[in-house]
């Protein structure tokens, strides 16, 4: 009645149809957590009204079959800590929306966007938050060089860039990547010698796993 709802979890709720811009969902401006993963909104675009949920810290719209351009208004969610849009093959990022989101949501810790369309985005587009723990962009079409602006993130633990056209261009690194526990660069077409920094990271990961076992 009051609309003062701070959490809404409708995962696997068998919801179907389109999400309309005038949906009362967007009246819940106190929402901090919204999870509607694994529902069928086939052919529905992500309304620009998503940007009105300015209190959101966790947003999960994975496996919902959304399509169309991700609205610029998603960058209004400046308090976001976790964003999961995986397996919405028809969702497409524009560089402006992506860059503005990264600039505004400075507390982002987990970005998981596997199988969305980032073909117009370069890896050098940023900046990424220094608090980032997980960056997963597998099979998104993102391209460009993997450089120190990602690999030197101080808290990064998981990096997944599988199935993308990635190059590695890091002539020198003056940072530690020892926090990485998951690194997936498979099917990226990487050629040439493995840089020293990557060997060091792999060795650290193997040693940590050995100690754990």
Biotite code that builds the C-alpha atoms (Angstrom):
import biotite.structure as struc

atoms = struc.array([
    struc.Atom([0.000, 0.000, 0.000], chain_id="A", res_id=1, res_name="UNK", atom_name="CA", element="C"),
    struc.Atom([2.761, 2.445, 0.926], chain_id="A", res_id=2, res_name="UNK", atom_name="CA", element="C"),
    struc.Atom([5.110, 1.347, -1.861], chain_id="A", res_id=3, res_name="UNK", atom_name="CA", element="C"),
    struc.Atom([7.941, 1.279, 0.669], chain_id="A", res_id=4, res_name="UNK", atom_name="CA", element="C"),
    struc.Atom([9.389, -2.049, -0.494], chain_id="A", res_id=5, res_name="UNK", atom_name="CA", element="C"),
    struc.Atom([13.158, -2.521, -0.265], chain_id="A", res_id=6, res_name="UNK", atom_name="CA", element="C"),
    struc.Atom([13.489, -6.042, -1.717], chain_id="A", res_id=7, res_name="UNK", atom_name="CA", element="C"),
    struc.Atom([11.655, -7.983, -4.426], chain_id="A", res_id=8, res_name="UNK", atom_name="CA", element="C"),
    struc.Atom([12.657, -11.510, -5.471], chain_id="A", res_id=9, res_name="UNK", atom_name="CA", element="C"),
    struc.Atom([10.516, -13.113, -8.198], chain_id="A", res_id=10, res_name="UNK", atom_name="CA", element="C"),
    struc.Atom([13.128, -15.615, -9.432], chain_id="A", res_id=11, res_name="UNK", atom_name="CA", element="C"),
    struc.Atom([11.572, -18.448, -11.461], chain_id="A", res_id=12, res_name="UNK", atom_name="CA", element="C"),
    struc.Atom([8.162, -16.884, -10.908], chain_id="A", res_id=13, res_name="UNK", atom_name="CA", element="C"),
    struc.Atom([6.708, -18.117, -14.234], chain_id="A", res_id=14, res_name="UNK", atom_name="CA", element="C"),
    struc.Atom([6.070, -14.495, -15.229], chain_id="A", res_id=15, res_name="UNK", atom_name="CA", element="C"),
    struc.Atom([5.365, -13.899, -18.913], chain_id="A", res_id=16, res_name="UNK", atom_name="CA", element="C"),
    struc.Atom([4.606, -11.002, -21.214], chain_id="A", res_id=17, res_name="UNK", atom_name="CA", element="C"),
    struc.Atom([6.079, -7.559, -21.656], chain_id="A", res_id=18, res_name="UNK", atom_name="CA", element="C"),
    struc.Atom([7.290, -5.095, -19.059], chain_id="A", res_id=19, res_name="UNK", atom_name="CA", element="C"),
    struc.Atom([5.408, -1.872, -19.732], chain_id="A", res_id=20, res_name="UNK", atom_name="CA", element="C"),
    struc.Atom([6.840, 1.577, -18.968], chain_id="A", res_id=21, res_name="UNK", atom_name="CA", element="C"),
    struc.Atom([3.802, 2.364, -16.792], chain_id="A", res_id=22, res_name="UNK", atom_name="CA", element="C"),
    struc.Atom([4.242, -0.744, -14.651], chain_id="A", res_id=23, res_name="UNK", atom_name="CA", element="C"),
    struc.Atom([3.711, -0.113, -10.933], chain_id="A", res_id=24, res_name="UNK", atom_name="CA", element="C"),
    struc.Atom([7.075, -1.822, -10.431], chain_id="A", res_id=25, res_name="UNK", atom_name="CA", element="C"),
    struc.Atom([8.735, 1.489, -11.176], chain_id="A", res_id=26, res_name="UNK", atom_name="CA", element="C"),
    struc.Atom([6.765, 3.165, -8.383], chain_id="A", res_id=27, res_name="UNK", atom_name="CA", element="C"),
    struc.Atom([8.790, 1.188, -5.835], chain_id="A", res_id=28, res_name="UNK", atom_name="CA", element="C"),
    struc.Atom([11.487, 3.828, -5.609], chain_id="A", res_id=29, res_name="UNK", atom_name="CA", element="C"),
    struc.Atom([12.801, 2.462, -2.281], chain_id="A", res_id=30, res_name="UNK", atom_name="CA", element="C"),
    struc.Atom([13.845, -0.864, -3.858], chain_id="A", res_id=31, res_name="UNK", atom_name="CA", element="C"),
    struc.Atom([17.391, -1.866, -3.005], chain_id="A", res_id=32, res_name="UNK", atom_name="CA", element="C"),
    struc.Atom([17.281, -5.402, -4.415], chain_id="A", res_id=33, res_name="UNK", atom_name="CA", element="C"),
    struc.Atom([15.388, -6.523, -7.536], chain_id="A", res_id=34, res_name="UNK", atom_name="CA", element="C"),
    struc.Atom([15.664, -10.080, -8.849], chain_id="A", res_id=35, res_name="UNK", atom_name="CA", element="C"),
    struc.Atom([13.388, -11.311, -11.644], chain_id="A", res_id=36, res_name="UNK", atom_name="CA", element="C"),
    struc.Atom([15.784, -13.887, -13.106], chain_id="A", res_id=37, res_name="UNK", atom_name="CA", element="C"),
    struc.Atom([14.457, -16.842, -15.122], chain_id="A", res_id=38, res_name="UNK", atom_name="CA", element="C"),
    struc.Atom([11.159, -15.366, -16.261], chain_id="A", res_id=39, res_name="UNK", atom_name="CA", element="C"),
    struc.Atom([9.891, -14.942, -19.818], chain_id="A", res_id=40, res_name="UNK", atom_name="CA", element="C"),
    struc.Atom([9.630, -11.353, -20.990], chain_id="A", res_id=41, res_name="UNK", atom_name="CA", element="C"),
    struc.Atom([10.259, -12.375, -24.597], chain_id="A", res_id=42, res_name="UNK", atom_name="CA", element="C"),
    struc.Atom([10.454, -9.378, -26.933], chain_id="A", res_id=43, res_name="UNK", atom_name="CA", element="C"),
    struc.Atom([10.186, -6.888, -24.088], chain_id="A", res_id=44, res_name="UNK", atom_name="CA", element="C"),
    struc.Atom([12.546, -3.931, -24.036], chain_id="A", res_id=45, res_name="UNK", atom_name="CA", element="C"),
    struc.Atom([14.084, -2.712, -20.820], chain_id="A", res_id=46, res_name="UNK", atom_name="CA", element="C"),
    struc.Atom([12.092, 0.462, -20.084], chain_id="A", res_id=47, res_name="UNK", atom_name="CA", element="C"),
    struc.Atom([13.945, 3.697, -19.408], chain_id="A", res_id=48, res_name="UNK", atom_name="CA", element="C"),
    struc.Atom([11.923, 3.888, -16.163], chain_id="A", res_id=49, res_name="UNK", atom_name="CA", element="C"),
    struc.Atom([14.424, 1.412, -14.674], chain_id="A", res_id=50, res_name="UNK", atom_name="CA", element="C"),
    struc.Atom([16.467, 4.527, -13.968], chain_id="A", res_id=51, res_name="UNK", atom_name="CA", element="C"),
    struc.Atom([13.841, 5.697, -11.456], chain_id="A", res_id=52, res_name="UNK", atom_name="CA", element="C"),
    struc.Atom([14.824, 2.919, -9.039], chain_id="A", res_id=53, res_name="UNK", atom_name="CA", element="C"),
    struc.Atom([17.693, 5.037, -7.767], chain_id="A", res_id=54, res_name="UNK", atom_name="CA", element="C"),
    struc.Atom([18.065, 3.129, -4.482], chain_id="A", res_id=55, res_name="UNK", atom_name="CA", element="C"),
    struc.Atom([18.971, -0.157, -6.191], chain_id="A", res_id=56, res_name="UNK", atom_name="CA", element="C"),
    struc.Atom([22.166, -1.812, -5.028], chain_id="A", res_id=57, res_name="UNK", atom_name="CA", element="C"),
    struc.Atom([21.510, -5.263, -6.583], chain_id="A", res_id=58, res_name="UNK", atom_name="CA", element="C"),
    struc.Atom([19.827, -5.820, -9.955], chain_id="A", res_id=59, res_name="UNK", atom_name="CA", element="C"),
    struc.Atom([19.402, -9.265, -11.515], chain_id="A", res_id=60, res_name="UNK", atom_name="CA", element="C"),
    struc.Atom([17.519, -9.527, -14.819], chain_id="A", res_id=61, res_name="UNK", atom_name="CA", element="C"),
    struc.Atom([19.309, -12.635, -16.084], chain_id="A", res_id=62, res_name="UNK", atom_name="CA", element="C"),
    struc.Atom([17.661, -15.208, -18.359], chain_id="A", res_id=63, res_name="UNK", atom_name="CA", element="C"),
    struc.Atom([14.599, -13.032, -19.002], chain_id="A", res_id=64, res_name="UNK", atom_name="CA", element="C"),
    struc.Atom([14.792, -12.740, -22.825], chain_id="A", res_id=65, res_name="UNK", atom_name="CA", element="C"),
    struc.Atom([14.865, -8.945, -22.864], chain_id="A", res_id=66, res_name="UNK", atom_name="CA", element="C"),
    struc.Atom([15.895, -7.333, -26.138], chain_id="A", res_id=67, res_name="UNK", atom_name="CA", element="C"),
    struc.Atom([16.696, -3.939, -27.633], chain_id="A", res_id=68, res_name="UNK", atom_name="CA", element="C"),
    struc.Atom([19.062, -1.184, -26.543], chain_id="A", res_id=69, res_name="UNK", atom_name="CA", element="C"),
    struc.Atom([19.849, -0.827, -22.862], chain_id="A", res_id=70, res_name="UNK", atom_name="CA", element="C"),
    struc.Atom([18.529, 2.631, -21.966], chain_id="A", res_id=71, res_name="UNK", atom_name="CA", element="C"),
    struc.Atom([20.886, 5.421, -20.971], chain_id="A", res_id=72, res_name="UNK", atom_name="CA", element="C"),
    struc.Atom([18.827, 5.835, -17.784], chain_id="A", res_id=73, res_name="UNK", atom_name="CA", element="C"),
    struc.Atom([20.419, 2.688, -16.335], chain_id="A", res_id=74, res_name="UNK", atom_name="CA", element="C"),
    struc.Atom([23.333, 4.986, -15.518], chain_id="A", res_id=75, res_name="UNK", atom_name="CA", element="C"),
    struc.Atom([21.078, 6.727, -12.951], chain_id="A", res_id=76, res_name="UNK", atom_name="CA", element="C"),
    struc.Atom([21.519, 3.682, -10.693], chain_id="A", res_id=77, res_name="UNK", atom_name="CA", element="C"),
    struc.Atom([24.542, 5.185, -9.009], chain_id="A", res_id=78, res_name="UNK", atom_name="CA", element="C"),
    struc.Atom([24.270, 2.961, -5.898], chain_id="A", res_id=79, res_name="UNK", atom_name="CA", element="C"),
    struc.Atom([24.564, -0.317, -7.807], chain_id="A", res_id=80, res_name="UNK", atom_name="CA", element="C"),
    struc.Atom([26.914, -2.875, -6.326], chain_id="A", res_id=81, res_name="UNK", atom_name="CA", element="C"),
    struc.Atom([25.846, -5.891, -8.398], chain_id="A", res_id=82, res_name="UNK", atom_name="CA", element="C"),
    struc.Atom([24.525, -6.054, -11.970], chain_id="A", res_id=83, res_name="UNK", atom_name="CA", element="C"),
    struc.Atom([23.570, -9.335, -13.668], chain_id="A", res_id=84, res_name="UNK", atom_name="CA", element="C"),
    struc.Atom([22.025, -9.251, -17.152], chain_id="A", res_id=85, res_name="UNK", atom_name="CA", element="C"),
    struc.Atom([23.334, -12.602, -18.395], chain_id="A", res_id=86, res_name="UNK", atom_name="CA", element="C"),
    struc.Atom([21.713, -14.586, -21.196], chain_id="A", res_id=87, res_name="UNK", atom_name="CA", element="C"),
    struc.Atom([19.595, -11.827, -22.656], chain_id="A", res_id=88, res_name="UNK", atom_name="CA", element="C"),
    struc.Atom([21.000, -12.272, -26.152], chain_id="A", res_id=89, res_name="UNK", atom_name="CA", element="C"),
    struc.Atom([18.890, -9.474, -27.609], chain_id="A", res_id=90, res_name="UNK", atom_name="CA", element="C"),
    struc.Atom([20.037, -6.828, -25.122], chain_id="A", res_id=91, res_name="UNK", atom_name="CA", element="C"),
    struc.Atom([22.513, -4.415, -26.668], chain_id="A", res_id=92, res_name="UNK", atom_name="CA", element="C"),
    struc.Atom([24.856, -1.955, -24.998], chain_id="A", res_id=93, res_name="UNK", atom_name="CA", element="C"),
    struc.Atom([25.711, 1.397, -26.539], chain_id="A", res_id=94, res_name="UNK", atom_name="CA", element="C"),
    struc.Atom([29.042, 2.942, -25.638], chain_id="A", res_id=95, res_name="UNK", atom_name="CA", element="C"),
    struc.Atom([27.397, 6.027, -24.108], chain_id="A", res_id=96, res_name="UNK", atom_name="CA", element="C"),
    struc.Atom([25.210, 4.006, -21.724], chain_id="A", res_id=97, res_name="UNK", atom_name="CA", element="C"),
    struc.Atom([28.067, 1.692, -20.744], chain_id="A", res_id=98, res_name="UNK", atom_name="CA", element="C"),
    struc.Atom([30.542, 4.493, -20.112], chain_id="A", res_id=99, res_name="UNK", atom_name="CA", element="C"),
    struc.Atom([28.036, 6.607, -18.171], chain_id="A", res_id=100, res_name="UNK", atom_name="CA", element="C"),
    struc.Atom([27.121, 3.639, -15.959], chain_id="A", res_id=101, res_name="UNK", atom_name="CA", element="C"),
    struc.Atom([30.756, 2.987, -15.087], chain_id="A", res_id=102, res_name="UNK", atom_name="CA", element="C"),
    struc.Atom([31.306, 6.652, -14.317], chain_id="A", res_id=103, res_name="UNK", atom_name="CA", element="C"),
    struc.Atom([28.281, 6.948, -12.029], chain_id="A", res_id=104, res_name="UNK", atom_name="CA", element="C"),
    struc.Atom([28.114, 3.555, -10.289], chain_id="A", res_id=105, res_name="UNK", atom_name="CA", element="C"),
    struc.Atom([31.439, 3.844, -8.508], chain_id="A", res_id=106, res_name="UNK", atom_name="CA", element="C"),
    struc.Atom([30.582, 1.101, -5.967], chain_id="A", res_id=107, res_name="UNK", atom_name="CA", element="C"),
    struc.Atom([30.062, -1.679, -8.519], chain_id="A", res_id=108, res_name="UNK", atom_name="CA", element="C"),
    struc.Atom([31.572, -4.906, -7.225], chain_id="A", res_id=109, res_name="UNK", atom_name="CA", element="C"),
    struc.Atom([30.051, -7.515, -9.560], chain_id="A", res_id=110, res_name="UNK", atom_name="CA", element="C"),
    struc.Atom([29.367, -7.046, -13.290], chain_id="A", res_id=111, res_name="UNK", atom_name="CA", element="C"),
    struc.Atom([28.038, -10.163, -15.034], chain_id="A", res_id=112, res_name="UNK", atom_name="CA", element="C"),
    struc.Atom([26.838, -9.587, -18.593], chain_id="A", res_id=113, res_name="UNK", atom_name="CA", element="C"),
    struc.Atom([27.553, -12.879, -20.402], chain_id="A", res_id=114, res_name="UNK", atom_name="CA", element="C"),
    struc.Atom([25.768, -13.304, -23.747], chain_id="A", res_id=115, res_name="UNK", atom_name="CA", element="C"),
    struc.Atom([24.536, -9.740, -24.032], chain_id="A", res_id=116, res_name="UNK", atom_name="CA", element="C"),
    struc.Atom([25.562, -7.691, -27.081], chain_id="A", res_id=117, res_name="UNK", atom_name="CA", element="C"),
    struc.Atom([28.629, -5.517, -26.425], chain_id="A", res_id=118, res_name="UNK", atom_name="CA", element="C"),
    struc.Atom([29.935, -5.566, -29.974], chain_id="A", res_id=119, res_name="UNK", atom_name="CA", element="C"),
    struc.Atom([30.177, -1.767, -30.058], chain_id="A", res_id=120, res_name="UNK", atom_name="CA", element="C"),
    struc.Atom([32.122, -1.637, -26.778], chain_id="A", res_id=121, res_name="UNK", atom_name="CA", element="C"),
    struc.Atom([35.889, -1.715, -26.387], chain_id="A", res_id=122, res_name="UNK", atom_name="CA", element="C"),
    struc.Atom([37.661, -3.107, -23.343], chain_id="A", res_id=123, res_name="UNK", atom_name="CA", element="C"),
    struc.Atom([39.415, 0.215, -22.883], chain_id="A", res_id=124, res_name="UNK", atom_name="CA", element="C"),
    struc.Atom([36.072, 1.951, -22.293], chain_id="A", res_id=125, res_name="UNK", atom_name="CA", element="C"),
    struc.Atom([35.892, 2.767, -18.606], chain_id="A", res_id=126, res_name="UNK", atom_name="CA", element="C"),
    struc.Atom([36.824, 3.533, -15.969], chain_id="A", res_id=127, res_name="UNK", atom_name="CA", element="C"),
    struc.Atom([36.074, 0.451, -13.879], chain_id="A", res_id=128, res_name="UNK", atom_name="CA", element="C"),
    struc.Atom([35.485, 0.842, -10.155], chain_id="A", res_id=129, res_name="UNK", atom_name="CA", element="C"),
    struc.Atom([38.450, 0.068, -7.916], chain_id="A", res_id=130, res_name="UNK", atom_name="CA", element="C"),
    struc.Atom([36.041, -1.970, -5.756], chain_id="A", res_id=131, res_name="UNK", atom_name="CA", element="C"),
    struc.Atom([35.279, -4.403, -8.623], chain_id="A", res_id=132, res_name="UNK", atom_name="CA", element="C"),
    struc.Atom([35.460, -8.064, -7.564], chain_id="A", res_id=133, res_name="UNK", atom_name="CA", element="C"),
    struc.Atom([33.916, -9.829, -10.581], chain_id="A", res_id=134, res_name="UNK", atom_name="CA", element="C"),
    struc.Atom([33.941, -8.895, -14.264], chain_id="A", res_id=135, res_name="UNK", atom_name="CA", element="C"),
    struc.Atom([32.314, -11.448, -16.561], chain_id="A", res_id=136, res_name="UNK", atom_name="CA", element="C"),
    struc.Atom([31.786, -10.481, -20.211], chain_id="A", res_id=137, res_name="UNK", atom_name="CA", element="C"),
    struc.Atom([31.863, -13.910, -21.845], chain_id="A", res_id=138, res_name="UNK", atom_name="CA", element="C"),
    struc.Atom([30.469, -14.185, -25.369], chain_id="A", res_id=139, res_name="UNK", atom_name="CA", element="C"),
    struc.Atom([29.492, -10.519, -25.585], chain_id="A", res_id=140, res_name="UNK", atom_name="CA", element="C"),
    struc.Atom([31.442, -9.484, -28.689], chain_id="A", res_id=141, res_name="UNK", atom_name="CA", element="C"),
    struc.Atom([33.520, -7.027, -26.681], chain_id="A", res_id=142, res_name="UNK", atom_name="CA", element="C"),
    struc.Atom([36.907, -6.460, -28.304], chain_id="A", res_id=143, res_name="UNK", atom_name="CA", element="C"),
    struc.Atom([40.215, -4.728, -27.825], chain_id="A", res_id=144, res_name="UNK", atom_name="CA", element="C"),
    struc.Atom([43.334, -5.130, -25.746], chain_id="A", res_id=145, res_name="UNK", atom_name="CA", element="C"),
    struc.Atom([43.351, -6.435, -22.216], chain_id="A", res_id=146, res_name="UNK", atom_name="CA", element="C"),
    struc.Atom([45.490, -3.834, -20.497], chain_id="A", res_id=147, res_name="UNK", atom_name="CA", element="C"),
    struc.Atom([46.476, -2.766, -17.016], chain_id="A", res_id=148, res_name="UNK", atom_name="CA", element="C"),
    struc.Atom([43.293, -0.740, -16.453], chain_id="A", res_id=149, res_name="UNK", atom_name="CA", element="C"),
    struc.Atom([41.556, -4.084, -15.851], chain_id="A", res_id=150, res_name="UNK", atom_name="CA", element="C"),
    struc.Atom([44.370, -6.357, -14.737], chain_id="A", res_id=151, res_name="UNK", atom_name="CA", element="C"),
    struc.Atom([45.611, -3.879, -12.138], chain_id="A", res_id=152, res_name="UNK", atom_name="CA", element="C"),
    struc.Atom([42.254, -3.430, -10.435], chain_id="A", res_id=153, res_name="UNK", atom_name="CA", element="C"),
    struc.Atom([43.236, -3.856, -6.783], chain_id="A", res_id=154, res_name="UNK", atom_name="CA", element="C"),
    struc.Atom([40.366, -6.119, -5.674], chain_id="A", res_id=155, res_name="UNK", atom_name="CA", element="C"),
    struc.Atom([39.564, -8.089, -8.844], chain_id="A", res_id=156, res_name="UNK", atom_name="CA", element="C"),
    struc.Atom([39.062, -11.781, -8.062], chain_id="A", res_id=157, res_name="UNK", atom_name="CA", element="C"),
    struc.Atom([37.217, -13.165, -11.100], chain_id="A", res_id=158, res_name="UNK", atom_name="CA", element="C"),
    struc.Atom([37.768, -12.219, -14.744], chain_id="A", res_id=159, res_name="UNK", atom_name="CA", element="C"),
    struc.Atom([35.924, -14.016, -17.548], chain_id="A", res_id=160, res_name="UNK", atom_name="CA", element="C"),
    struc.Atom([36.357, -12.832, -21.140], chain_id="A", res_id=161, res_name="UNK", atom_name="CA", element="C"),
    struc.Atom([35.763, -16.170, -22.859], chain_id="A", res_id=162, res_name="UNK", atom_name="CA", element="C"),
    struc.Atom([34.672, -16.228, -26.525], chain_id="A", res_id=163, res_name="UNK", atom_name="CA", element="C"),
    struc.Atom([35.684, -12.674, -27.416], chain_id="A", res_id=164, res_name="UNK", atom_name="CA", element="C"),
    struc.Atom([38.240, -11.103, -29.749], chain_id="A", res_id=165, res_name="UNK", atom_name="CA", element="C"),
    struc.Atom([40.750, -10.113, -27.099], chain_id="A", res_id=166, res_name="UNK", atom_name="CA", element="C"),
    struc.Atom([44.365, -9.064, -27.435], chain_id="A", res_id=167, res_name="UNK", atom_name="CA", element="C"),
    struc.Atom([46.909, -8.575, -24.680], chain_id="A", res_id=168, res_name="UNK", atom_name="CA", element="C"),
    struc.Atom([48.958, -5.413, -24.767], chain_id="A", res_id=169, res_name="UNK", atom_name="CA", element="C"),
    struc.Atom([50.669, -4.754, -21.468], chain_id="A", res_id=170, res_name="UNK", atom_name="CA", element="C"),
    struc.Atom([54.313, -3.812, -22.002], chain_id="A", res_id=171, res_name="UNK", atom_name="CA", element="C"),
    struc.Atom([54.954, -3.304, -18.276], chain_id="A", res_id=172, res_name="UNK", atom_name="CA", element="C"),
    struc.Atom([52.956, -3.767, -15.124], chain_id="A", res_id=173, res_name="UNK", atom_name="CA", element="C"),
    struc.Atom([53.716, -2.154, -11.799], chain_id="A", res_id=174, res_name="UNK", atom_name="CA", element="C"),
    struc.Atom([50.881, -3.766, -9.903], chain_id="A", res_id=175, res_name="UNK", atom_name="CA", element="C"),
    struc.Atom([49.925, -7.007, -8.215], chain_id="A", res_id=176, res_name="UNK", atom_name="CA", element="C"),
    struc.Atom([47.239, -9.324, -9.624], chain_id="A", res_id=177, res_name="UNK", atom_name="CA", element="C"),
    struc.Atom([47.536, -11.900, -6.837], chain_id="A", res_id=178, res_name="UNK", atom_name="CA", element="C"),
    struc.Atom([43.874, -11.598, -5.825], chain_id="A", res_id=179, res_name="UNK", atom_name="CA", element="C"),
    struc.Atom([42.683, -13.231, -9.081], chain_id="A", res_id=180, res_name="UNK", atom_name="CA", element="C"),
    struc.Atom([41.261, -16.664, -8.337], chain_id="A", res_id=181, res_name="UNK", atom_name="CA", element="C"),
    struc.Atom([39.350, -17.224, -11.607], chain_id="A", res_id=182, res_name="UNK", atom_name="CA", element="C"),
    struc.Atom([40.742, -16.222, -15.014], chain_id="A", res_id=183, res_name="UNK", atom_name="CA", element="C"),
    struc.Atom([39.089, -17.390, -18.245], chain_id="A", res_id=184, res_name="UNK", atom_name="CA", element="C"),
    struc.Atom([40.533, -16.188, -21.557], chain_id="A", res_id=185, res_name="UNK", atom_name="CA", element="C"),
    struc.Atom([39.561, -19.278, -23.560], chain_id="A", res_id=186, res_name="UNK", atom_name="CA", element="C"),
    struc.Atom([38.497, -18.957, -27.210], chain_id="A", res_id=187, res_name="UNK", atom_name="CA", element="C"),
    struc.Atom([39.776, -15.385, -27.416], chain_id="A", res_id=188, res_name="UNK", atom_name="CA", element="C"),
    struc.Atom([42.200, -15.885, -30.306], chain_id="A", res_id=189, res_name="UNK", atom_name="CA", element="C"),
    struc.Atom([45.182, -14.753, -28.230], chain_id="A", res_id=190, res_name="UNK", atom_name="CA", element="C"),
    struc.Atom([48.476, -15.337, -30.031], chain_id="A", res_id=191, res_name="UNK", atom_name="CA", element="C"),
    struc.Atom([52.156, -14.939, -29.239], chain_id="A", res_id=192, res_name="UNK", atom_name="CA", element="C"),
    struc.Atom([54.119, -15.465, -26.023], chain_id="A", res_id=193, res_name="UNK", atom_name="CA", element="C"),
    struc.Atom([52.327, -15.358, -22.694], chain_id="A", res_id=194, res_name="UNK", atom_name="CA", element="C"),
    struc.Atom([53.382, -12.159, -20.917], chain_id="A", res_id=195, res_name="UNK", atom_name="CA", element="C"),
    struc.Atom([55.360, -12.470, -17.704], chain_id="A", res_id=196, res_name="UNK", atom_name="CA", element="C"),
    struc.Atom([52.622, -10.870, -15.604], chain_id="A", res_id=197, res_name="UNK", atom_name="CA", element="C"),
    struc.Atom([50.177, -13.560, -16.724], chain_id="A", res_id=198, res_name="UNK", atom_name="CA", element="C"),
    struc.Atom([52.559, -16.372, -15.833], chain_id="A", res_id=199, res_name="UNK", atom_name="CA", element="C"),
    struc.Atom([52.959, -14.816, -12.398], chain_id="A", res_id=200, res_name="UNK", atom_name="CA", element="C"),
    struc.Atom([49.176, -14.648, -11.961], chain_id="A", res_id=201, res_name="UNK", atom_name="CA", element="C"),
    struc.Atom([48.686, -18.267, -13.089], chain_id="A", res_id=202, res_name="UNK", atom_name="CA", element="C"),
    struc.Atom([51.438, -19.474, -10.755], chain_id="A", res_id=203, res_name="UNK", atom_name="CA", element="C"),
    struc.Atom([49.854, -17.654, -7.813], chain_id="A", res_id=204, res_name="UNK", atom_name="CA", element="C"),
    struc.Atom([46.454, -19.159, -8.614], chain_id="A", res_id=205, res_name="UNK", atom_name="CA", element="C"),
    struc.Atom([47.894, -22.697, -8.828], chain_id="A", res_id=206, res_name="UNK", atom_name="CA", element="C"),
    struc.Atom([49.740, -22.286, -5.546], chain_id="A", res_id=207, res_name="UNK", atom_name="CA", element="C"),
    struc.Atom([46.619, -20.996, -3.813], chain_id="A", res_id=208, res_name="UNK", atom_name="CA", element="C"),
    struc.Atom([44.542, -23.894, -5.144], chain_id="A", res_id=209, res_name="UNK", atom_name="CA", element="C"),
    struc.Atom([47.226, -26.385, -4.056], chain_id="A", res_id=210, res_name="UNK", atom_name="CA", element="C"),
    struc.Atom([47.233, -24.970, -0.533], chain_id="A", res_id=211, res_name="UNK", atom_name="CA", element="C"),
    struc.Atom([43.448, -25.143, -0.417], chain_id="A", res_id=212, res_name="UNK", atom_name="CA", element="C"),
    struc.Atom([43.375, -28.767, -1.538], chain_id="A", res_id=213, res_name="UNK", atom_name="CA", element="C"),
])
